[in-house]
């Protein structure tokens, strides 16, 4: 696929969800590497930069590209071979991590639980599906997740597995929280201090859960933890087009709309983060970044190579 066309698929949210975006980027770079000629380094850096600029909040995209772009080789063919190998390693990481998270996460779901989930997280859905597969009788509330309606996708995916699912409007979360036994959501980014950046509305759900003493659980692969926040950078919250919120007739009147795609949930609202290396408290984010993601190599070296702005 052409790099520009691939980038547009991510930017337009045809490819959505942190895990899917990361895997897609890995597949695109792998394919592109097979078609690049003598200017291998320059062309791969250009492709990486185009992909990086599509979704600034999704650290999974950043970590995927950084992992793949740390290829080595004495000549073009060695570099190409090593890049393809690293891309395949990352794709395998995506697949195995989600399976492991499902196995760990379902243990926290008891028979008869009513769960609440937000947006369309393939990782959170994997945990819910695994609980259902083990024979647990569960019910799920899925928020609509406006303005892109990702909750409808979640509801369809859960129903196809035979899970009892009910869609609720985003603003009804507090109303239904008294019926919920556990909230489980995915993650776009986990910061060095354990905060969660996820679909807009997540922080309000976490606040409602804390008020009601309902466990708030995050399902997140370790490649969603952000090395850049350990270097002191703040996460850029993406704002999307007004047209996703207001119809053209209202916009034509000069009415404005704000459309942030994500918000920040403080670590104090998070009970546990389920990762492929285990169920960890948010305070362990620092250790994950240092030990799992190779902080020094990723941040101190790679950020010198690319202009991420």
PAZAPA-4460 file (N, C-alpha, C; in steps of 0.05 Angstrom, whole numbers, plus 32768, in hexadecimal, padded with zeros to 4 digits):
% residues 309
    n_x    n_y    n_z   ca_x   ca_y   ca_z    c_x    c_y    c_z   seq   type   mol
   8011   7FE8   8000   8000   8000   8000   8011   8019   8000     1      X     A
   8009   802D   7FF1   8017   8047   7FF1   8016   8053   800D     2      X     A
   802D   805E   8016   802F   8069   8031   801B   807E   8037     3      X     A
   8016   8090   8024   8003   80A6   8027   7FE7   809B   802B     4      X     A
   7FE0   8087   801B   7FC5   807A   801E   7FC2   806C   8038     5      X     A
   7FD8   805F   8041   7FD8   8051   805B   7FD4   8065   8072     6      X     A
   7FE2   807B   8070   7FE0   8090   8084   7FC4   809B   8086     7      X     A
   7FB7   809E   806F   7F9C   80A9   806E   7F88   8095   807B     8      X     A
   7F8D   807B   8079   7F7C   8068   8086   7F7D   806B   80A4     9      X     A
   7F94   8071   80AF   7F97   8075   80CC   7F8B   8090   80D3    10      X     A
   7F91   80A5   80C4   7F88   80C0   80CB   7F69   80C2   80CA    11      X     A
   7F5D   80B4   80B6   7F40   80B6   80B3   7F31   80A3   80C6    12      X     A
   7F40   8093   80D5   7F36   807F   80E7   7F28   8067   80D9    13      X     A
   7F30   8063   80C0   7F28   804A   80B3   7F36   8033   80C2    14      X     A
   7F4F   8038   80C9   7F5D   8026   80DB   7F5D   8034   80F7    15      X     A
   7F4F   8027   810A   7F4C   8034   8124   7F52   8020   813A    16      X     A
   7F58   802B   8152   7F5F   801B   8169   7F7E   8019   816A    17      X     A
   7F88   801D   8182   7FA5   801F   8186   7FB4   8005   817C    18      X     A
   7FAA   7FEE   8183   7FB7   7FD5   817A   7FB6   7FD2   815C    19      X     A
   7F9F   7FD7   8151   7F9C   7FD4   8134   7FAD   7FE8   8125    20      X     A
   7FAF   8000   812F   7FC0   8014   8122   7FDD   800B   8122    21      X     A
   7FE6   8002   813A   8002   7FF9   813C   8008   7FE2   8129    22      X     A
   7FF7   7FCF   8128   7FFB   7FB8   8117   7FFB   7FC0   80F9    23      X     A
   7FE8   7FD1   80F2   7FE6   7FDB   80D7   7FFF   7FEA   80CF    24      X     A
   8009   7FFB   80E0   8022   8009   80DA   8039   7FF6   80D6    25      X     A
   803B   7FE2   80E6   8050   7FCE   80E3   804E   7FBF   80C8    26      X     A
   8036   7FB8   80C1   8032   7FAA   80A7   8038   7FBD   808F    27      X     A
   8031   7FD6   8092   8036   7FE9   807C   8055   7FED   8079    28      X     A
   8063   7FF1   808F   8080   7FF5   808D   808E   7FDC   8083    29      X     A
   8084   7FC5   808B   8090   7FAC   8081   808C   7FAA   8063    30      X     A
   8074   7FB0   8059   806E   7FAE   803C   807F   7FC3   802D    31      X     A
   8080   7FDB   8038   808E   7FF1   802B   80AC   7FEB   8028    32      X     A
   80B7   7FDE   803D   80D4   7FD7   803C   80DB   7FC4   8025    33      X     A
   80C8   7FB4   801D   80CD   7FA1   8007   80CF   7FAF   7FEC    34      X     A
   80C5   7FC8   7FEB   80C4   7FD7   7FD1   80D7   7FEE   7FD0    35      X     A
   80E6   7FF3   7FE5   80F9   800A   7FE5   8113   8002   7FD9    36      X     A
   8120   8014   7FCA   8139   800E   7FBD   8151   8017   7FCC    37      X     A
   8164   8024   7FBE   817D   802B   7FCA   817B   8040   7FE1    38      X     A
   8169   8053   7FDF   8166   8067   7FF4   8155   805C   800B    39      X     A
   815D   8045   8015   814D   8037   8029   8148   8047   8042    40      X     A
   815D   8051   804F   815A   805F   8068   8149   8078   8065    41      X     A
   814E   8087   8050   813F   80A0   804C   8121   809A   8047    42      X     A
   811C   8086   8036   8100   8080   802F   80F1   8075   8047    43      X     A
   80FE   8064   8057   80F1   8059   806F   80EC   806E   8084    44      X     A
   80FE   8081   8087   80FA   8097   809A   80E3   80A8   8091    45      X     A
   80E1   80AD   8077   80CB   80BD   806D   80B1   80AF   8071    46      X     A
   80B0   8095   806C   8097   8086   8070   808F   8086   808E    47      X     A
   80A3   8082   809F   809E   8082   80BC   8092   809D   80C5    48      X     A
   809D   80B2   80BB   8094   80CD   80C3   8077   80D2   80BA    49      X     A
   8071   80C9   80A2   8055   80CD   8098   8041   80BE   80AA    50      X     A
   8048   80A6   80B1   8036   8096   80C2   8034   80A2   80DE    51      X     A
   804B   80AB   80E9   804B   80B7   8104   8039   80CF   8106    52      X     A
   8037   80DE   80F1   8028   80F7   80F2   800A   80F4   80F2    53      X     A
   8000   80DB   80EE   7FE4   80D7   80EA   7FD3   80D9   8104    54      X     A
   7FDD   80CD   811A   7FCE   80CC   8133   7FE1   80D2   814A    55      X     A
   7FE5   80EB   8151   7FFA   80F2   8164   7FF6   80E7   8181    56      X     A
   7FDE   80E0   8188   7FD9   80D6   81A3   7FDE   80B8   81A6    57      X     A
   7FDD   80A9   8190   7FDF   808C   8192   7FFC   8084   8195    58      X     A
   8005   807E   81AD   8021   8077   81B2   8027   805B   81A7    59      X     A
   8013   804B   81A3   8018   8031   8196   8023   8034   817B    60      X     A
   801B   8048   816C   8025   804E   8152   8043   8056   8154    61      X     A
   8048   8068   8167   8063   8072   816C   8076   805A   8173    62      X     A
   806D   8049   8186   807E   8033   818F   8082   801E   8179    63      X     A
   806D   801A   8169   806F   8007   8153   8085   8010   813F    64      X     A
   8083   8029   8137   8096   8033   8124   80B2   8035   812F    65      X     A
   80B5   803D   8148   80CF   803E   8154   80DC   8022   8156    66      X     A
   80CC   800E   815C   80D6   7FF3   815E   80E0   7FE9   8143    67      X     A
   80D0   7FEE   812F   80D7   7FE5   8114   80EF   7FF4   8108    68      X     A
   80F0   800E   810E   8104   801F   8102   811F   801D   8110    69      X     A
   8122   800C   8124   813C   8007   8130   814A   7FF0   8122    70      X     A
   8145   7FEE   8108   8151   7FD8   80F8   816F   7FDE   80F5    71      X     A
   817E   7FC9   80EF   819B   7FCB   80EA   81A3   7FBC   80D2    72      X     A
   81BA   7FC2   80C7   81C5   7FB4   80B0   81DC   7FC3   80A3    73      X     A
   81EE   7FB4   8096   8205   7FC1   8089   81FE   7FCA   806D    74      X     A
   81E9   7FBF   8061   81E2   7FC7   8046   81C3   7FC7   8044    75      X     A
   81B9   7FCF   802D   819C   7FD2   802A   818D   7FB7   802F    76      X     A
   8197   7FA2   8025   818A   7F88   8028   8189   7F7F   8045    77      X     A
   819F   7F83   8053   81A0   7F7C   806F   818C   7F8D   807F    78      X     A
   818B   7FA7   8078   8179   7FB9   8086   815C   7FB1   8080    79      X     A
   8157   7FAB   8067   813B   7FA3   8060   8133   7F8A   806F    80      X     A
   8145   7F76   806F   813F   7F5D   807C   813A   7F61   809A    81      X     A
   814A   7F72   80A7   8148   7F77   80C3   812E   7F86   80CA    82      X     A
   8127   7F9A   80B9   810F   7FA9   80BD   80F7   7F97   80BB    83      X     A
   80F6   7F86   80A7   80E0   7F73   80A4   80DE   7F61   80BC    84      X     A
   80F4   7F57   80C6   80F5   7F46   80DD   80E9   7F55   80F6    85      X     A
   80F1   7F6E   80F9   80E7   7F7D   8110   80C9   7F83   810D    86      X     A
   80C0   7F88   80F5   80A3   7F8C   80F1   8093   7F73   80F8    87      X     A
   809E   7F5C   80F0   8090   7F43   80F6   8091   7F3E   8114    88      X     A
   80A6   7F45   8121   80A8   7F42   813E   8093   7F53   814C    89      X     A
   808F   7F6C   8142   807C   7F7D   814F   805F   7F73   814A    90      X     A
   8059   7F6A   8133   803F   7F5F   812D   8039   7F47   813F    91      X     A
   804D   7F36   8143   804B   7F1F   8156   8046   7F29   8172    92      X     A
   8053   7F3F   817A   804F   7F4B   8195   8032   7F54   8198    93      X     A
   8027   7F61   8184   800B   7F69   8185   7FF9   7F52   818A    94      X     A
   7FFD   7F3C   817B   7FEB   7F25   817C   7FEE   7F17   8197    95      X     A
   8006   7F11   819F   800A   7F02   81B8   8003   7F12   81D1    96      X     A
   8008   7F2D   81D0   8001   7F3D   81E7   7FE3   7F3D   81ED    97      X     A
   7FD3   7F40   81D8   7FB7   7F41   81DC   7FAC   7F26   81E7    98      X     A
   7FB7   7F10   81DD   7FAE   7EF6   81E7   7FB5   7EF3   8205    99      X     A
   7FCD   7EFC   820C   7FD5   7EFA   8228   7FC5   7F0C   823A   100      X     A
   7FBF   7F24   8231   7FAE   7F36   8241   7F93   7F2B   8245   101      X     A
   7F88   7F1E   8231   7F6D   7F12   8233   7F6E   7EFC   8249   102      X     A
   7F83   7EEC   8249   7F85   7ED6   825D   7F88   7EE1   8279   103      X     A
   7F97   7EF7   827C   7F9B   7F03   8297   7F82   7F12   82A0   104      X     A
   7F77   7F21   828D   7F60   7F33   8294   7F47   7F24   829B   105      X     A
   7F41   7F0E   828E   7F28   7F00   8292   7F26   7EF5   82AF   106      X     A
   7F3D   7EF1   82BB   7F3D   7EE7   82D7   7F31   7EFC   82EB   107      X     A
   7F31   7F15   82E3   7F26   7F2A   82F4   7F07   7F2D   82F1   108      X     A
   7EFC   7F1E   82DD   7EE0   7F20   82D8   7ED2   7F07   82E4   109      X     A
   7EBF   7F0C   82F6   7EB1   7EF6   8303   7E97   7EEF   82F4   110      X     A
   7E8F   7ED6   82F8   7E76   7ECD   82EC   7E5F   7EDF   82F6   111      X     A
   7E4E   7EE8   82E3   7E38   7EF9   82E9   7E3E   7F17   82E9   112      X     A
   7E57   7F1F   82E2   7E5F   7F3B   82E1   7E50   7F4A   82CB   113      X     A
   7E4A   7F63   82D0   7E43   7F76   82BB   7E5A   7F89   82B7   114      X     A
   7E63   7F8B   829F   7E7A   7F9B   8298   7E72   7FB4   8288   115      X     A
   7E82   7FC8   8289   7E7E   7FE0   8279   7E98   7FE5   8269   116      X     A
   7E95   7FEA   824F   7EAD   7FF1   823F   7EA7   8009   822E   117      X     A
   7EBC   8016   8225   7EB9   8030   8217   7EC9   802E   81FD   118      X     A
   7EBE   8039   81E8   7ECB   803A   81CE   7ECE   801E   81C2   119      X     A
   7EE3   8019   81B3   7EE6   7FFF   81A6   7F03   7FF6   81A9   120      X     A
   7F09   7FEB   81C0   7F24   7FE1   81C5   7F25   7FC3   81C0   121      X     A
   7F36   7FBB   81AD   7F38   7F9E   81A7   7F43   7F8F   81BE   122      X     A
   7F54   7F9C   81CF   7F60   7F8F   81E6   7F4B   7F8B   81FC   123      X     A
   7F3C   7F9F   8202   7F27   7F9C   8216   7F12   7F88   820D   124      X     A
   7F0C   7F88   81F4   7EF8   7F74   81E9   7F03   7F58   81EB   125      X     A
   7F1D   7F55   81E7   7F2A   7F3A   81E9   7F27   7F2F   8205   126      X     A
   7F29   7F41   8219   7F26   7F38   8235   7F09   7F2F   823A   127      X     A
   7EF6   7F3F   8231   7EDA   7F39   8234   7ED3   7F1F   8226   128      X     A
   7EDC   7F1C   820E   7ED7   7F03   81FF   7EE2   7EEB   820D   129      X     A
   7EFA   7EEE   8218   7F07   7ED7   8226   7EF7   7ECF   823E   130      X     A
   7EEC   7EE2   824C   7EDC   7EDC   8264   7EC3   7ECD   825B   131      X     A
   7EB7   7ED5   8245   7E9F   7EC8   823A   7EA6   7EAB   8231   132      X     A
   7EBD   7EA8   8224   7EC6   7E8E   821B   7ECB   7E7A   8231   133      X     A
   7ED2   7E84   8249   7ED7   7E72   825F   7EBD   7E6A   826D   134      X     A
   7EA7   7E73   8263   7E8D   7E6B   826D   7E80   7E7E   8281   135      X     A
   7E8C   7E95   8285   7E81   7EA9   8298   7E69   7EB7   828C   136      X     A
   7E54   7EBA   829B   7E3C   7EC7   8292   7E40   7EE5   8298   137      X     A
   7E44   7EF5   8283   7E4A   7F11   8286   7E37   7F22   8274   138      X     A
   7E34   7F3B   827D   7E25   7F4E   826D   7E37   7F66   8269   139      X     A
   7E33   7F75   8253   7E44   7F8C   824D   7E33   7FA4   8246   140      X     A
   7E3A   7FBB   8252   7E31   7FD5   8249   7E46   7FE0   8237   141      X     A
   7E40   7FE8   821F   7E53   7FF5   820C   7E49   8011   8206   142      X     A
   7E59   8025   820C   7E52   8040   8206   7E51   8045   81E7   143      X     A
   7E41   8058   81DF   7E41   805F   81C2   7E5C   8068   81B8   144      X     A
   7E6A   8077   81C9   7E84   8082   81C3   7E83   8096   81AC   145      X     A
   7E74   80AB   81B0   7E71   80C0   819C   7E8B   80D0   819A   146      X     A
   7E90   80DE   8184   7E7E   80E1   816D   7E82   80CC   8157   147      X     A
   7E95   80B9   815A   7E9A   80A6   8145   7E8C   808C   8149   148      X     A
   7E7D   8089   815F   7E6B   8072   8163   7E7B   8057   8164   149      X     A
   7E93   8057   816F   7EA2   803E   8171   7E95   8029   8182   150      X     A
   7E84   8032   8194   7E76   8020   81A5   7E63   800D   8196   151      X     A
   7E59   8016   817F   7E49   8005   816F   7E59   7FED   8164   152      X     A
   7E72   7FF2   815D   7E84   7FDD   8154   7E88   7FC9   816B   153      X     A
   7E8D   7FD4   8182   7E92   7FC2   819A   7E79   7FB1   819F   154      X     A
   7E62   7FBD   819E   7E49   7FAE   81A4   7E45   7F97   818F   155      X     A
   7E4B   7F9D   8176   7E48   7F89   8162   7E5C   7F72   8166   156      X     A
   7E75   7F78   816C   7E89   7F64   8170   7E82   7F52   8188   157      X     A
   7E78   7F5E   819D   7E71   7F4E   81B5   7E59   7F3D   81B0   158      X     A
   7E45   7F48   81A2   7E2C   7F39   819D   7E32   7F21   818B   159      X     A
   7E44   7F24   8178   7E4B   7F0F   8166   7E57   7EF7   8175   160      X     A
   7E62   7EFC   818D   7E6D   7EE7   819D   7E59   7EDB   81B0   161      X     A
   7E40   7EE6   81B0   7E2B   7EDC   81C1   7E2A   7EE9   81DC   162      X     A
   7E37   7F01   81DF   7E38   7F0F   81F8   7E20   7F22   81FA   163      X     A
   7E13   7F23   8211   7DFD   7F35   8217   7E08   7F52   8218   164      X     A
   7E01   7F63   8205   7E0C   7F7E   8204   7DF6   7F92   8200   165      X     A
   7DF8   7FA8   820F   7DE5   7FBF   820D   7DF5   7FD8   8208   166      X     A
   7DEC   7FE7   81F4   7DF9   8001   81ED   7DEB   8017   81FD   167      X     A
   7DFB   8028   8209   7DF1   803F   8218   7DFD   8059   820D   168      X     A
   7DEF   806F   8210   7DFB   8089   8208   7E11   8090   821B   169      X     A
   7E25   809E   8212   7E3C   80A5   8223   7E34   80B3   823D   170      X     A
   7E21   80C4   823B   7E19   80D4   8252   7E09   80C4   8267   171      X     A
   7E03   80AB   8261   7DF4   809A   8274   7E05   8089   8285   172      X     A
   7E1F   808C   8283   7E32   807B   8292   7E2C   807C   82B0   173      X     A
   7E2A   8093   82BB   7E25   8096   82D8   7E0B   8089   82E0   174      X     A
   7DF7   808B   82CF   7DDC   8080   82D5   7DDE   8061   82D8   175      X     A
   7DEE   8054   82C6   7DF0   8037   82C6   7E06   802C   82D7   176      X     A
   7E18   803D   82E2   7E2F   8033   82F0   7E27   8021   8308   177      X     A
   7E10   8026   8314   7E06   8017   832B   7E02   7FF9   8323   178      X     A
   7DFF   7FF4   8309   7DFB   7FD8   8300   7E15   7FCB   82F7   179      X     A
   7E2B   7FD9   82F8   7E44   7FD0   82ED   7E56   7FC4   8302   180      X     A
   7E63   7FAE   82FC   7E76   7FA1   830F   7E93   7FA8   8308   181      X     A
   7E98   7FAE   82EF   7EB4   7FB5   82E7   7EB3   7FC5   82CD   182      X     A
   7EC4   7FD9   82CC   7EC8   7FE8   82B2   7EE2   7FDE   82A6   183      X     A
   7EE2   7FD8   828D   7EFB   7FD0   827F   7EFD   7FE0   8265   184      X     A
   7F14   7FEE   8262   7F18   7FFE   8249   7F34   7FF7   823F   185      X     A
   7F39   8000   8226   7F53   7FFE   821A   7F64   8017   8220   186      X     A
   7F79   801B   8210   7F8A   8032   8214   7F96   803A   81F9   187      X     A
   7F99   8054   81F6   7FA8   805E   81E0   7FC5   8064   81E9   188      X     A
   7FC7   806E   8202   7FE1   8074   820D   7FE0   8071   822B   189      X     A
   7FF6   8066   8236   7FFA   8066   8253   8013   8077   8258   190      X     A
   8011   808B   8269   8028   809D   826D   803A   8092   8283   191      X     A
   8051   809F   8287   8065   8096   829A   805A   8097   82B7   192      X     A
   8047   80A8   82BC   803C   80AA   82D8   8023   8099   82DB   193      X     A
   801D   8088   82C7   8007   8075   82C9   7FEC   8080   82C1   194      X     A
   7FEB   8098   82B6   7FD1   80A3   82AC   7FC9   8096   8292   195      X     A
   7FB0   8096   828C   7FA5   8089   8274   7F9B   809E   8261   196      X     A
   7FA4   809C   8248   7F99   80AD   8232   7F88   809A   8221   197      X     A
   7F6F   80A0   821F   7F5C   808E   8211   7F46   809E   8205   198      X     A
   7F34   8091   81F7   7F1D   809D   81EA   7F0F   80B2   81FC   199      X     A
   7F08   80C9   81F1   7EFB   80DE   8200   7EE3   80D2   820F   200      X     A
   7EE0   80DA   8228   7ECB   80CF   8238   7ED4   80BA   824C   201      X     A
   7EEC   80B0   8248   7EF7   809B   825A   7EFA   80A6   8276   202      X     A
   7F05   80BE   8278   7F0A   80C9   8293   7EF0   80CD   82A3   203      X     A
   7EDB   80D4   8296   7EC1   80D7   82A3   7EB6   80BC   82AD   204      X     A
   7EBB   80A8   829D   7EB2   808D   82A5   7EC3   8084   82BD   205      X     A
   7EDD   8089   82BD   7EEE   8082   82D3   7EE6   8090   82ED   206      X     A
   7EDE   80A9   82EA   7ED5   80B9   8301   7EBB   80AD   830D   207      X     A
   7EA9   80A6   82FB   7E90   8099   8304   7E95   807F   8312   208      X     A
   7EA8   806F   8306   7EAE   8055   8312   7EBB   8058   832E   209      X     A
   7ECC   806C   8331   7ED9   8071   834B   7EC4   8079   835F   210      X     A
   7EB2   808A   8357   7E9C   8093   8369   7E8B   807C   8373   211      X     A
   7E86   8069   8360   7E75   8052   8366   7E85   803A   8371   212      X     A
   7E9F   803D   8375   7EB0   8027   837E   7EAF   800F   836B   213      X     A
   7EAF   8014   8352   7EB0   8000   833D   7ECC   7FFE   8332   214      X     A
   7ED8   7FE7   8331   7EF4   7FE5   8327   7EF6   7FEF   830A   215      X     A
   7F0B   7FFF   8305   7F10   800A   82EA   7F29   7FFD   82E0   216      X     A
   7F27   7FEC   82CC   7F3D   7FDC   82C2   7F45   7FE5   82A5   217      X     A
   7F5F   7FE7   82A0   7F69   7FEE   8286   7F77   7FD5   827A   218      X     A
   7F71   7FCF   8261   7F7E   7FB9   8253   7F91   7FC6   823E   219      X     A
   7FAB   7FC3   8242   7FBE   7FD1   8231   7FD8   7FC2   822D   220      X     A
   7FDF   7FBE   8214   7FF9   7FB1   820E   8010   7FC5   8216   221      X     A
   8027   7FBA   821C   803D   7FCB   8225   8047   7FDE   8210   222      X     A
   8041   7FD8   81F6   8049   7FEB   81E1   8037   8004   81E0   223      X     A
   8024   8005   81F3   8013   801D   81F5   801D   8030   820B   224      X     A
   8033   8029   8218   803F   803A   822C   8052   804E   821E   225      X     A
   8053   8066   8227   8061   807B   8219   807C   8082   8223   226      X     A
   8092   807B   8215   80AD   8084   821D   80B0   80A2   821C   227      X     A
   80A2   80AF   820B   80A6   80CC   8208   809C   80DB   8221   228      X     A
   8089   80D0   822F   8080   80DE   8248   8095   80DB   825E   229      X     A
   80A5   80C6   825C   80BB   80C4   8270   80D1   80D8   826A   230      X     A
   80D2   80E2   8252   80E5   80F6   824B   80DA   8112   8250   231      X     A
   80C2   8113   825C   80B6   812D   8264   80A2   8139   8250   232      X     A
   809D   812B   823A   808A   8136   8226   806D   8130   822F   233      X     A
   805C   8143   8229   803F   813F   822D   8033   8132   8215   234      X     A
   801D   8123   821A   800F   8116   8205   7FFD   812A   81F6   235      X     A
   8000   812C   81DC   7FF0   813E   81CC   7FD4   8132   81C8   236      X     A
   7FBF   813F   81D2   7FA4   8136   81CE   7F99   813F   81B3   237      X     A
   7F93   812C   81A3   7F8A   8132   8187   7F6E   813D   8188   238      X     A
   7F6A   8153   8179   7F4F   815E   8174   7F47   8159   8157   239      X     A
   7F30   814E   8153   7F27   8147   8138   7F14   815C   812D   240      X     A
   7F0B   8157   8115   7EFB   816B   8106   7EE0   8171   8113   241      X     A
   7ED8   818A   8111   7EBD   8192   811B   7EA7   8183   810D   242      X     A
   7EAB   817B   80F4   7E96   816D   80E5   7E8F   8152   80F2   243      X     A
   7EA0   8147   8102   7E98   812E   8110   7E83   8133   8126   244      X     A
   7E80   814C   812E   7E6F   8153   8144   7E56   8162   813B   245      X     A
   7E59   8175   8129   7E42   8186   8121   7E3C   8182   8103   246      X     A
   7E22   8183   80FC   7E1B   8183   80E0   7E23   819D   80D2   247      X     A
   7E24   819D   80B8   7E2E   81B4   80A9   7E1C   81CD   80AD   248      X     A
   7E02   81C8   80B0   7DF0   81DF   80B2   7DF5   81EF   80CC   249      X     A
   7DFD   81E2   80E1   7E04   81F0   80FA   7E20   81FD   80F7   250      X     A
   7E32   81EF   80EB   7E4D   81FB   80E7   7E4B   8214   80D6   251      X     A
   7E39   8214   80C2   7E36   822B   80B0   7E2C   8243   80BF   252      X     A
   7E20   8240   80D6   7E16   8256   80E6   7E2C   8263   80F7   253      X     A
   7E44   8256   80F6   7E5A   8260   8106   7E5C   8253   8121   254      X     A
   7E4C   823E   8126   7E4D   8230   813F   7E67   821F   813F   255      X     A
   7E76   8220   8155   7E8F   8211   8157   7E8B   81F7   8166   256      X     A
   7E9E   81E4   8161   7E9D   81CB   816F   7EBA   81C4   8177   257      X     A
   7EBD   81B8   818E   7ED7   81AD   8197   7ED4   818F   8197   258      X     A
   7EE8   8181   818D   7EE6   8164   818A   7F00   8155   8191   259      X     A
   7F07   8156   81AB   7F1F   8147   81B3   7F1A   8129   81B1   260      X     A
   7F2D   811A   81A7   7F2A   80FE   81A3   7F30   80EE   81BD   261      X     A
   7F3F   80F9   81CF   7F48   80EB   81E7   7F46   80FC   8200   262      X     A
   7F47   80F0   8217   7F4A   80FF   8230   7F5D   80EF   8242   263      X     A
   7F63   80FB   8259   7F77   80F0   826C   7F69   80E6   8285   264      X     A
   7F6D   80CD   828C   7F63   80C2   82A5   7F7A   80BF   82B9   265      X     A
   7F79   80CD   82D0   7F8F   80CB   82E3   7F93   80AF   82EE   266      X     A
   7FAB   80A9   82F5   7FB0   808D   82FF   7FA1   8087   8318   267      X     A
   7F99   809B   8328   7F8A   8096   8340   7F6F   8089   833B   268      X     A
   7F65   808C   8322   7F4B   8080   831B   7F4D   8064   8310   269      X     A
   7F66   805B   830C   7F6A   8041   82FF   7F71   802C   8314   270      X     A
   7F63   8016   8315   7F68   8001   8328   7F80   7FEF   831F   271      X     A
   7F81   7FE8   8306   7F96   7FD7   82FC   7F98   7FD9   82DE   272      X     A
   7FB0   7FD5   82D4   7FB5   7FD4   82B7   7FBC   7FB7   82B0   273      X     A
   7FAD   7FAA   829F   7FB2   7F8F   8296   7FC5   7F90   827E   274      X     A
   7FDD   7F86   8280   7FF0   7F86   826A   7FF8   7F69   8265   275      X     A
   8007   7F64   824F   8010   7F49   8249   8025   7F3F   825D   276      X     A
   8030   7F51   826D   8044   7F48   8281   8037   7F46   829D   277      X     A
   801D   7F4A   829E   800F   7F47   82B8   7FFC   7F5E   82BE   278      X     A
   7FED   7F5B   82D4   7FDB   7F70   82DD   7FEB   7F82   82F0   279      X     A
   7FEE   7F9B   82E8   8000   7FAD   82F7   7FF1   7FC6   8300   280      X     A
   7FFB   7FD2   8316   7FEF   7FEC   831E   7FFA   8002   830B   281      X     A
   7FEB   8018   8307   7FF4   802D   82F5   800F   8038   82FC   282      X     A
   8017   8037   8316   8031   8041   831E   8048   8033   8312   283      X     A
   8043   801B   8307   8059   800B   82FB   805F   8014   82DE   284      X     A
   8050   8028   82D4   8054   8030   82B8   8072   8038   82B3   285      X     A
   807D   8046   82C7   8099   804E   82C4   80AC   8036   82C0   286      X     A
   80A7   8021   82CF   80B8   8009   82CC   80B4   7FFC   82B1   287      X     A
   809B   7FFA   82A8   8096   7FEE   828E   80A5   7FFD   8278   288      X     A
   80A4   8018   8279   80B1   8028   8264   80CF   8024   8265   289      X     A
   80DB   8024   827D   80F8   8021   8280   8101   8005   8278   290      X     A
   80F3   7FF1   8280   80FD   7FD5   827C   80F2   7FC8   8263   291      X     A
   80D9   7FCE   825C   80CC   7FC0   8246   80D1   7FCD   822B   292      X     A
   80D1   7FE8   822B   80D3   7FF6   8212   80EF   8001   820C   293      X     A
   8102   7FFC   821D   811D   8005   8218   811E   8024   8216   294      X     A
   8117   8031   822B   8115   804E   822B   812C   805C   821F   295      X     A
   8144   8055   8228   815C   8064   821E   815F   8062   8200   296      X     A
   815B   8049   81F6   815E   8045   81D9   8148   8054   81C9   297      X     A
   8130   8051   81D2   8119   805D   81C3   811A   807B   81C4   298      X     A
   811C   8086   81DC   811A   80A3   81DF   8134   80B2   81D9   299      X     A
   8149   80AA   81E5   8162   80BA   81E3   816E   80B7   81C7   300      X     A
   816B   80A1   81BA   8177   809D   819F   8163   80A3   8189   301      X     A
   814C   8096   818A   813A   8098   8173   812D   80B4   8170   302      X     A
   8129   80C2   8186   811D   80DC   8183   8130   80F0   8177   303      X     A
   814A   80E9   8176   815D   80FA   8168   815B   80F6   8149   304      X     A
   8151   80DF   8142   8150   80D9   8125   8138   80E6   8118   305      X     A
   8120   80E5   8126   8108   80EE   811A   80FF   8109   8125   306      X     A
   80F2   8118   8115   80E6   8131   811E   80C8   812B   8122   307      X     A
   80C1   8124   813B   80A5   811B   8140   8091   8132   8140   308      X     A
   809B   814A   813F   8088   8160   813E   807C   8163   8123   309      X     A
***
